[in-house]
Amino acid sequence: MFNILKAIFKLVATLTLVISGIFIGGTIFTAKKIDDAGDKLQETIHD
């Protein structure tokens, strides 16, 4: 019984880390895209 709970806990912990990594990566990617779009908009406005 204890081994099953231990395996489930490991699975949940692993999935949590993977999903967190995906969300963090997606957030960084989105922030970079927004920053690039802002730079292009600023160049367009000031030219």
Stockholm file with secondary structure:
# STOCKHOLM 1.0

chainA/1-47         MFNILKAIFKLVATLTLVISGIFIGGTIFTAKKIDDAGDKLQETIHD
#=GR chainA/1-47 SS CHHHHHHHHHHHHHHHHHHHHHHHHHHHHHHHHHHHHHHHHHHHHHC
#=GC SS_cons        CHHHHHHHHHHHHHHHHHHHHHHHHHHHHHHHHHHHHHHHHHHHHHC
//
